Amino acid sequence: MVCSDQQAVISQKGNNKMDSVERSLQQSGLSDKEAKVYVASLELGSALASEIAKKSGIKRATVYVVLDELIKKGLVGTTKKDKKLTFVPESPGKLLVGIEDRKRHLEETEANVKTVLPELKSLFERSGKVPRIRFYAGLEGIRQIIQEALEVGEDYCHIVPTKTYSQTMLNFAEGYVKRKATAGIHTRVILDKIPWSLEHVKHDQEENRESRFIPAEYDITTGVRIYGNRVALISYQNEIGVVIEDAEIAKMMQMFFEVLWNVSTPTEEAK
C-alpha cells in the first residue's frame, strides 16, 4: 500500500514532467494556453470542449478560441459524436512539420533580405552624408558617451570642466582613465585648474595622457570630446549630452581644440 507521502512525491514528479512537456511545446511555437489545451486533448483523446476546459484548467470560452488556433496548426481535428462537436488530437509528429515550415519560412526570409541588402547598404551609406545626432540624459547617459570614446579605440582629445564634476563622475573618471591606459589609448586633455585636476595630472605619464590647463579667463562649463568622426558635447551640471557623428564637424572641432591647446598652459609650467 502506498502511503500519502509517497503519493505526493509521485504526483509532484508527474506534475514536473508535465510542466517540462508544456515548456517544450511552448519552445516549439505554441502559446502557454495552446500547450495546456493540446496536452489535455492528448490525455483525453476524443473529448468535448467542456471536458478539455476542465482538464486543462482553462475557461471554456477561452478553450474554444485556443482549439480554433490548434485546428489551424493541424494539431487538433473535429468530429461529431451524438450530435455534439468533439475535438480529437492529431499526432504530435505534426509539431515537427510546423517547425519545418517555420524553418523554410525563415530561410526564404533570409534569402529575400540578402537580395535587397546591397540596396539597403547603399541607402545607409548615402545617409551617412547627413550628420547623425544622438541625445543622452542622466549620469548613465554621460557614462555611455565616455565609454563610447574608449570603444572607438583611437587616440582622442577632450576638454574637461572638472569643476562641474559631481563626486560620482570623479569616481567614474578615475576608473575610466585606468581602463583607457590599459587599452593603449593616448589622450590630450584641457582642464580647468582645481585641486582635483592638479592631483590628476601627476599621473599623466602612467595613464598615457598629456594635459594642459586652460587660461583662467576662459570659464569652461561644457565638456567636449573629439574621437574618430564624432564630437560629444556634455553638460555635467545638467546631466545631458549630445553626440554628433560627422567627419567634417569632427575635423572643424579638432581645429578649435588645437587653437585652445596652443593657448593653454603645459602642466610642467603650471606646477
C-alpha positions in Angstrom: 0.0 0.0 0.0 1.4 3.4 -1.0 1.4 6.0 1.9 0.2 9.5 1.4 3.7 11.0 1.4 4.8 8.6 -1.4 1.6 9.5 -3.4 2.5 13.2 -3.0 6.0 12.6 -4.3 4.7 10.6 -7.3 2.2 13.3 -8.0 4.8 16.0 -7.8 7.1 14.1 -10.2 4.2 13.8 -12.6 3.5 17.5 -12.5 7.1 18.3 -13.0 7.3 16.1 -16.1 4.1 17.6 -17.5 5.5 21.1 -16.9 8.6 20.1 -18.8 6.4 18.8 -21.7 4.4 22.1 -21.8 7.6 24.1 -21.8 8.9 22.1 -24.7 5.7 22.7 -26.6 6.0 26.4 -26.0 9.5 26.4 -27.4 8.2 24.6 -30.4 5.9 27.6 -31.1 2.7 27.1 -29.0 1.5 29.6 -26.6 1.1 28.7 -22.9 -2.6 28.1 -23.2 -2.2 26.2 -26.5 0.3 23.8 -24.8 -2.0 23.2 -21.9 -5.0 22.5 -24.1 -3.1 20.3 -26.5 -1.7 18.2 -23.6 -5.2 17.9 -22.1 -6.6 16.8 -25.5 -3.9 14.2 -25.8 -4.7 12.8 -22.4 -8.4 12.7 -23.0 -8.4 11.6 -26.6 -11.8 12.4 -28.3 -13.4 15.0 -25.9 -15.9 17.8 -25.7 -14.6 21.4 -25.2 -16.1 21.4 -21.6 -14.0 18.3 -20.8 -10.9 19.8 -22.2 -11.5 23.0 -20.3 -11.9 21.1 -17.0 -8.7 19.0 -17.7 -6.6 22.0 -18.7 -7.9 24.4 -16.1 -8.7 27.0 -18.7 -12.1 28.7 -19.0 -14.4 27.0 -21.5 -14.9 30.2 -23.6 -11.1 30.6 -23.9 -10.7 26.9 -24.7 -12.8 27.3 -27.9 -10.6 30.1 -29.1 -7.4 28.1 -28.3 -8.8 25.0 -30.0 -9.5 27.0 -33.2 -5.8 28.0 -33.2 -4.7 24.4 -32.7 -7.0 23.3 -35.6 -5.3 25.9 -37.8 -2.0 24.5 -36.8 -3.1 21.0 -37.7 -2.8 19.7 -34.1 -6.5 19.2 -33.4 -9.3 17.9 -35.6 -13.1 17.8 -35.0 -15.8 15.2 -35.4 -19.5 14.7 -34.3 -20.4 12.4 -31.5 -24.0 12.1 -30.5 -24.6 15.3 -32.5 -22.1 17.1 -30.3 -18.9 18.7 -31.6 -16.0 16.7 -30.4 -12.3 17.6 -30.6 -9.7 15.0 -31.5 -5.9 15.5 -31.1 -3.7 14.9 -34.1 -0.4 13.1 -33.9 2.4 15.1 -32.0 4.6 14.3 -35.0 2.8 17.3 -36.7 4.7 19.5 -34.4 7.9 18.8 -36.4 6.0 19.6 -39.6 5.2 23.0 -38.2 8.8 23.5 -37.2 10.0 22.6 -40.6 7.5 25.0 -42.2 8.9 27.8 -40.0 12.4 26.9 -40.9 11.6 27.1 -44.6 9.9 30.5 -44.0 12.9 31.8 -42.2 15.2 30.6 -44.9 13.0 32.3 -47.5 13.0 35.5 -45.5 16.8 35.4 -45.1 17.2 34.9 -48.9 14.9 37.9 -49.5 16.8 40.1 -47.1 20.1 39.1 -48.7 18.7 40.1 -52.1 17.8 43.6 -51.0 20.8 44.0 -48.7 23.1 45.8 -51.3 20.4 48.4 -51.9 19.8 48.9 -48.2 23.6 49.3 -47.6 23.7 51.9 -50.4 20.9 53.8 -48.8 22.7 53.6 -45.4 26.0 54.9 -46.9 24.2 57.8 -48.6 22.5 58.7 -45.4 26.0 58.9 -43.8 26.5 62.2 -45.5 23.9 63.7 -43.1 25.3 64.1 -39.6 23.9 61.6 -37.1 22.9 63.1 -33.8 22.2 61.2 -30.6 20.9 62.6 -27.3 21.7 61.2 -23.8 20.3 62.1 -20.4 21.3 61.4 -16.9 24.6 60.2 -15.4 24.2 56.8 -17.1 23.9 58.5 -20.5 27.0 60.5 -19.9 28.9 57.4 -18.9 27.8 55.8 -22.2 29.3 58.7 -24.1 32.6 58.5 -22.3 32.6 54.7 -22.7 32.0 55.0 -26.4 35.1 57.1 -26.8 37.0 54.2 -25.3 35.3 51.6 -27.5 36.2 53.5 -30.7 39.8 52.5 -29.8 41.6 55.6 -31.2 43.6 58.3 -29.6 41.4 61.3 -28.9 41.3 64.8 -27.3 38.8 66.4 -25.0 38.1 69.5 -22.9 37.0 68.7 -19.3 35.4 71.2 -16.9 36.3 69.2 -13.8 34.8 71.9 -11.5 31.4 70.8 -12.7 32.0 67.2 -12.0 29.9 65.5 -9.2 31.7 63.1 -6.9 30.1 60.3 -8.8 31.6 61.5 -12.0 35.0 62.0 -10.4 34.9 58.4 -9.1 33.9 57.1 -12.6 36.7 59.2 -14.3 39.3 57.6 -12.1 38.2 54.1 -13.1 37.8 55.1 -16.7 41.3 56.5 -17.2 42.8 53.3 -15.9 40.9 51.3 -18.5 41.9 53.7 -21.2 45.5 53.4 -20.3 45.3 49.6 -20.3 43.8 49.8 -23.8 46.8 51.8 -25.0 44.8 54.9 -26.0 46.6 58.2 -25.7 44.6 61.3 -24.9 45.2 65.1 -24.8 43.1 66.9 -22.3 42.5 70.5 -21.5 41.4 71.0 -17.9 40.4 73.8 -15.6 42.7 74.3 -12.7 41.3 73.0 -9.4 42.8 70.8 -6.6 41.4 67.6 -8.2 42.9 68.3 -11.6 46.3 69.4 -10.1 46.5 65.9 -8.5 45.1 64.2 -11.6 47.8 65.5 -13.9 50.5 64.0 -11.8 49.6 60.6 -13.2 49.7 61.7 -16.9 52.6 59.5 -17.9 51.3 56.3 -16.3 47.8 57.0 -17.7 49.1 57.7 -21.2 47.8 61.3 -21.2 49.1 64.8 -21.9 47.3 67.6 -20.0 47.2 71.3 -20.2 45.4 73.9 -18.0 43.1 76.4 -19.7 43.7 80.1 -19.1 41.8 81.4 -16.0 39.9 83.9 -18.1 38.2 81.0 -20.1 35.3 79.8 -18.0 34.5 76.4 -19.5 31.4 74.6 -18.3 30.7 72.2 -21.1 32.8 69.1 -21.8 33.9 68.3 -25.4 35.2 65.0 -26.7 36.5 64.5 -30.2 37.0 60.9 -31.1 37.0 59.3 -34.5 34.5 61.1 -36.6 32.4 62.0 -33.6 32.0 65.0 -31.3 30.4 64.8 -27.9 29.1 67.9 -26.1 28.4 67.2 -22.4 26.8 69.3 -19.7 27.8 67.7 -16.4 25.8 70.2 -14.5 22.5 69.4 -16.3 23.5 65.8 -17.0 22.8 65.8 -20.7 24.9 65.0 -23.7 24.8 65.2 -27.5 26.9 63.1 -29.9 27.3 64.3 -33.5 28.7 61.8 -35.9 30.1 63.6 -38.9 33.7 63.7 -40.2 33.6 67.4 -41.3 32.2 68.6 -38.0 34.8 66.5 -36.1 37.5 68.0 -38.2 36.4 71.5 -37.5 36.1 70.9 -33.8 39.6 69.4 -33.8 40.9 72.7 -35.3 39.2 74.6 -32.4 40.8 72.2 -29.9 44.2 72.8 -31.4 43.8 76.6 -31.1 42.7 76.2 -27.4 45.5 73.8 -26.8 48.1 76.2 -28.0 47.0 78.9 -25.6 46.7 76.6 -22.6 49.5 76.0 -20.1 51.5 72.8 -20.1 51.4 71.1 -16.7 55.1 71.3 -16.2 54.9 75.1 -16.2 51.8 75.1 -14.0 53.4 73.2 -11.1 
